[in-house]
Amino acid sequence: MPCLRDSATQGNNPPDPPERPDILSPPSQPSRGDVLLSELLTIMAPLVRALIAHGVTYPQFAQALKQVFLDAARAELAQHGKKPSDSALSLRSGVHRKDVRTFTERGALKPSGHRALSMASLVFAKWSRDAAYLGADGAPRALPLRSRAAGELSFETLTWSISKDFHPRSILDELVRLNLAAVEGETVRLKAEAFVPTEAFTDLAHFFGANLRDHAAASANNLLRAGRDLPPRFLERATFADGLTEASIEVLDRLARQIWTDAAKRMYEAAAQRVEVDSGAAPEHADRRMRFGMYFYSEPVPPSAESDG
């Protein structure tokens, strides 16, 4: 049966924990951190799919995420007037003190040397830069899949020169999936131009990050205020429904785009007026920015547990 809901009417807060929990027994109710982490994993699912689709592996992401945790821990300590020592940063973020020290000394975390970070990237880098694999024109040479004579360079020997932990065919499949290489009969050609993102992709990725970051920041700010028994600071609402047909989805999609066109025009005009009003304000007072956004998404509803049985 179709169901229509609005996030403003939902009451999904977990029950409060007991006033005097027994510290020797596991908590009977999930903590706020447990609830938040569970929800965060559902948020990460589509983002991780985007990372994997573009060749970013878990070790790469986990290593880069350390810096995000350290930056957040540093900001949290500063907000409470505490010194961001290595010990405090490690305790607050959970990042090992060795990594904290590296971050502090170099301003960025040293890339991990783990070969599984991205074999496709390592193979691509060597193939496109090592003189042995370049032609007279400086471009990467097409390579046979396997060596036909002793000492002959091939895609197989290229991958083995970096690591023997992965089968050459698996690496080739990954390069092809990422549109970085093409198989032509018994040879492989590197598509060097594909490694550099197009201007359109770079622009799309920029707004992908900027829009999701500000949406997440609004939600996170509201959650922090809820933990202090304060009302939400930012608008963050949604209307959602299920039990719909594809035809209904198309109707609602068109309506959402029309609503956005009208709302964006009104907000742009109002923002332009406020920019003009604030143009004479002192810089220390005109230090705020804003983003107004809207989204529409649809997907098939997964079968219920009852129907699975």
Steps between C-alpha positions, in 0.01 A plus 500: 500500500639842412626697796566875519716646777688812596824505696369774725235260636733209570581411859783249477715611793628203703382470859715667763748269677438405863591768750739271687643243255696206633852562368583129535224397262460583129256787442143386438440786257721625216693818569454812290830415334373152409181642349691766305759252369226264382332779306833627366572161342182532295616845387841361401360220281436712185818702562711183519341377178613825335852455641528140377362595160789745461775275632531619862559203732428456870865541612527825303180633652585384853843664482356828372222489760757518782572859407128582507470352851805695617369827357165442673668411830720811478192720440314335790792560738535861386128559555541397864821700547722193535852455364514267195788286623585175321357305793176699507455473123563125507263447791222712348530361145619145555781554248832346606748746653756411231263626231415805710869583525547459124203725432630764742852498358417486129159663488360194323501129557765301320346273237493139604741268324249214495498353150126439513427871513435503128689259279329649197644843581849359562497307171369803315771723651788270408366429153461870422830620655760222488722549191504124439129509424501817288536524125726734303229765514487480880153343502431169681560202273234239431602181682434134424293331767779248564867483407566286194876486555735527795560861600208637296294764676129424536205602710561192713864591572396861567259398774743246648771767519274685747342214695421132463216522751240558226435302184583701184159421353323649805708816469426521128127463565520785752686726255241427232213560745651840587538577127879529541592220260360322196560143385561466127541134407808372684629846595404761756501874434515758778250784469723762659260783430228330707692537826464878497144595598307705249398853588137388513579217743711731719217755518244230578724353772547847652125556538455137609729577793382853572128419496523180704746660744267789581194274521688273741626802696145627549383158623805453724455844654137420580607170660759674716240750618253218574765346727495827696118516506501792255262538204632435145692794355468417129218403266539130418177327406377247246173354373513137396259236374507138386267263316520717187512404133767617256241727338434673832873538560534680166214735589654583839846538346370762257318677783817507712698658217232766451488575872879530499497740205252727680669473841851554361387815317344644815803414714744641243313828487483524880869407536600764243311761700670396825843509333427858396380593850805342665755641253577788736537287813840459666682180392494358852120525496441381143668163555210260439410286199190297413383227263140423414442163339242241409509141381271230363586130499316176427586130493320167521389409853691190617281197572390476863625235735156337491503466122854359509379203699 
